[in-house]
Amino acid sequence: MALRCTWLHSEGARSGKRYGKIKSMSHAEKVTVSLPADLLARIERRRHDRETSRSEVVSELLWRGWRQAEAEEREDRYRSAYRAQPETDAERSWAEEAAQDLFDEEDAGWSGTDQATTGAAG
């Protein structure tokens, strides 16, 4: 099943209809993509539930996926850099000591009861 995704220039949506208007998009292009029928059905349900255009739904989901892909790429670069130059024993020891100091400080300030959760009033 083919789905024609049509994005309109923002000035083309001045008719007052919400459909066809994409927020914060100064210029858009028209494209045609093929989608599985079950994916199209999900897009249509979301479009209907949110009372918005198919273009807005598809754009939102594509941007969300794009941001997720970029985040995954950043994580992959970080992991590669770490593997190329892992922390030293001295750095690991310092981090463990700093974490222990932090936990010790938190434990020293914890009274063992929380009046907000127990409902006790002063």
N, C-alpha and C positions, 0 to 999 in steps of 0.2 A: 504494500500500500504506500503510495507516495503522499507526502504532505508538503504543500507549498507554504512555506513560512514567508509571510510578507511583512517587511518592516517599512514604515512610512516616514518621510521627513516630518519633523514635528509640526511644521506649518500646515501639513496636510490634514491634521486632526482638529482643525479649528471649527469643525462642523458642530461641536458640542457633544458628539458621541465619545464615550470613553474608549470604545474599541478602536484599535488602530493607533492610539497615542501611546508612545513609549516615553516614560519619564526619564529625564536627564540624558536623553540621547539627541544630540544636535544633528546627526546625519546617520542614516541607516541605509542599508542595501537590501535588495530582494534576493532571496536564494530559494532553491528548491532542494529538499532533502527527502530521502526515503526513510521511513520509520516502521518498526514492527507495529502491528495493529494494537497489541496490548499496551505499548508505550503511548501511542496516540490516544488511546482511551483514557489513560491516566492523565495525560496533558489536558484533554477535554474536560475531565472531571475537575481538575484543579482550576481551569479557566472558568468553569461554571460556578464553582464554590466561591471563588474570589471575585467573580463578576468583572473579569478583565479580559484582555485580548489574548489570543493564542501567542502572538508575538511577545507580549510581556512575559507570559509564563515561560516560553522557551528561552528568551533572553535571560531571565532571572536564573533559570536552572543552568544554562550554559556558563554564566558568569560564576555561579557558585562552584560548578565543577572545575572551571578554570582556576579559581583561587585555590581550591583544594589540590589540584595538580601542581600549582606553583609551590604550595607549602610542602608537598611531598618531595619535590625536586630540591628545595632548600634543605630538608632533612637528609636526603641522600647525599648532598654535597657536604653537609656537616659530618655525617658518618664516614664518608670517604676521607675527609681531612683528618678526622680523629684516628682512623686506621693508619693513615700515613704518618701521623705524629701523635701517638697516644700519650696520656698523662704519665709523668714519671712517678716513681715510688714516693719521692719527697712531696710532690703535689698531692698525691692521693692521701698521704699521711696528714698533710696540712688540712685538707678538706674534711677528713674524718674527725680531726681534733676540733675544727670549727663547728662542725655539726653537733658533736657531743657537748661543746660549750653552750650552744644554743639550746639544746634539749635540757641541759642542767639548769639554765636560767629559767626556762619555762616551768620546769618541775618545781623550782624553789618558789615561784609565784602562784602555784596552784594550790588552792585550799582543800580540794577534795570534794567540795559541795558547790553547787551553783544555785543561788537563790532564785534566779530567773526560771530555771527549769523545775525546781522543786516546789515552787509556788509559795515559798516562805517569804513573809513580809517582815521588814525591820521594825 
